[in-house]
Amino acid sequence: MLGSTHGTLTTDFRARVEACGESPRTAVHSSAAPSSDDAVPLDVSGRPLHADVPDLDRFFRPESVAVIGASDAEGKPNTGITRQLIAWAERVGARLHPVHPTRPTVFGLTCHASVSELPEQVDLAVLLIADPLPVIEELAETKVKFAVAFASGFAETGDAGAAAQERLGAAVQRSGLRLLGPNTNLNAFEEFREDLDGPAIALITQSGHQGRPVYTLQELGIRLSHWAPTGNEADLETADFISYFAEQPEVGAIACYVEGLKDGRSFLLAADRAARNGVPVVAVKVGRTETGARMAASHTGKLTGADTVVDAAMRQFGVIRVDGLDELQDTAALLARARRPKADGVVVYSISGGTGAHFSDLATEAGLTLPALSQAKQDELHQWIPAYLNVANPVDNGGHPVGDWRGRKIIDALLADPDVGVLICPITGPFPPMSDRLAQDLVDAAEQSDKLICVIWGSPVGTEDAYRTTLLGSSRVATFRTFGNCITAVRAYLGHHRFTAGYRSPFEDAPRTPSPSYRKAQALMRPSQQLSEHAAKQLLRAYGIRVPREQLVTSAAAAVRAAGLVGYPVVMKASGPQLGHKTELGLVKIGLTSASQIRDAYRELTDIARYENVPLDGILVCQMVERGVEMVVGVTQDDLFGPTVTVGLGGVLVEVLHDAAVRVPPFGEDQARAMLRELRGHALLEGVRGAPPADVDALVEVVLRIQRMALELGDELSELDINPLMVLPRGQGAVALDALAICR
């Protein structure tokens, strides 16, 4: 029986957290984030392990502002912008200084010919000029902290524009100031309602118009605190604003519209900071299709990344990805305002059996838990609901009880159930006066309960008083217009709190110094070459991953001796640095049981290699391993995130079914196991049709060792493919039967 390597690494990655408290800011931190004076810790590849949080207070609340290119000439585009900036400066209490080389005043304010003539050091410079590059050095000399560049014609226009943006970014980096844009807009200087209270949504968009639905939530009583229109992100990027917003006490949720990520690692560090602080991040990320990816690139000039990797990375760090702007606004609003759930159970309460059944079917399919109410609870409900109606969950009251005192009794009884954390009441259309009474009872109950109440108001009109005044006037009831958006938001709400309750930053466990395995592996690397199977397996051995008993031979006689040592039956395979798929070329022979078969196989393999003009480093004589589940584990390099680890069904199934899961290192045992649960073929590991359960612990251990290899070798390893990794029955380990490795 082959030995197992599992059990040595998994405990290093185990979560060590306790339950979180009530406040979203009490999510457990594994260690305090470094202060601005501390050196940021680095991983083994020299990459930071904490997000650098920019101090953006003086960007959003400056004491002094310079508007370069200010104008009050009628008909000029800069005139309207200048007027809006003057109004904004008055609202935030900032002193505004117009700058223009030929104007003595602008809108009655003294105008200065250049930045160097300003009467004071300014916090923020707004650049209303076509080419911001010449001004950057002047801004740096006067110690300006922030600048905003509206100008377009940069990376979104093609290669020439990308080169211009690169020059602008380099100048900004030398200057020491921080730049928003170019190709941004005035959204950061919008007027936010000051009469709203409670946790707020902070908004980040790369396209200003796409943030409008979230901005207009203020008209429904939902507070918005910030809007960061990042544009082309020559300097400040989405990740900077996520990190900053995650530290602001008034921010209850961060809503993002993302066309492309500037840097995958920075995004994950920012998402990690938000997760450690318990602040939900909800994002629309375009680029799911090739068409979407092309359009995003033309608009912001960024890499969109392989969408499967982006999607997996977001899930891995708790970013809630939604598809539509309506989902973005509804999900962000719920997560910003709702308290931590008391339970995961959802109860559906309606006046119609059909409505309740329809919604419950959709909710269950989406993964929400609808627990059956206890018999005692059902008996209690039947005090007010006719006995012939179903009250097990969904709860159908038949209609009439909502019109009198019984309606509130039913709601209170449902909220009192310890298994219920969310009550959802779909109201498919107005039916006054009962719908008015039902809405008021739900609002009144929400004020006295610590559990979430959601209402779906299905009327297409939306002018009804029960909706506009009663439901939208409540800060405690979450009101939706569609079944789908309610389900999406509630699922995200429950999932976010489960995720953050047990969250431990994977960056805390990332290796910071090379392991002995790395030193062994580095000696095996061959820059810009593909390793032979034999060399690739030596790379695996360096990281403690089991391979079959095997010997590399260069003669038929040596092959016979090797077979005797390895033990019959054996597999013989050609091994060379240019060989990928050996089976298609006939370069694999299995089930060999005698010396004569060994000699014949050796001759045939070498003849084929000679005919195909494939150089060999020898013939592998390998132990034959038959009983197990074939899996694939690999490493690839993603343009945005760097090394990524993939696990899936092995053999030909990975090519036919594409059943694979992806994670971005670093990650721990919990994520490795989550990868396996995501596979459609996960049941094969549990044992089907009489097959024994596979050694999942050993498989998890291989995944963790591979991600350690990916972290340590970094971009030295362009690609690694173990296919198949034979996962043996439980307790017997896992064996890498074949491997391909390409060095960069």
Buried (B, 14 or more C-beta within 10 A) or exposed (E): EBEBBBEEBBEEBEBEBEEBEEEBEBBBBBEEBBEEEEEBBEBBBEBBBBBBBBEBEBBBEBBBBBBBBBBBEEEEEBBEBBBBBBEBBEEEEBBBBBBBEEBEEBBEBEBBEEBEEBEEEBBBBBBBBEEBBEBBEBBBEBEBBBBBBBBBBBBBBEEEBBEBBEBBBEBBBEBEBBBBBBBBBBBBBBEBEEEBEEBBBBBBBBBBEBBBBBBEBBEBBBBBBBBBBBBBBBBBBBBBBBBBBBBBEEBBBBBBBBBBBBBBBBBBBBBBBBBBBBBBBBBBBBBBEEEBBEBBBEBBBBBBBBBBBBBBBBBBBBBBBBEEBBBBBBBBBBBBBBBBBBBBBBBBBBBBBEBBBBBBEBBBEEEBBBBEBEEEBBEBBEEBBEEEBEBBBBBBBBBBBBBEEBBBBBBBBBBEBEBBBBBBBBBBEBBEEBBBBBBBBBBBBBEEBEBBBBBBBBBEEEEBEBBEEBBBEBBBBBBBBBBBBBBBBBBBBBBBBEBBBBBBBBBBBBBEEBBEBBEBBBEBBEEEBBBBBBBBBBBBBBBBBBBBBBBBBEEBEBBBBBBEEBEBBBBBBBBBBEBEEBEEBBBBBBEBEEBEBBBBBBEBBBEBBEEEEBEBBBBBBBBBBEEBBBBBBBBBBBEBBBBBBBBBBBBEBBEEEEBBBBBBBBBBBBBBBBBBEBBEBBEBBEBEEEBBBBBBBBBBBBBBBBBBBBBBBBEBBBBBBBBBBBBBBBEBBBBBBBBBBBBB
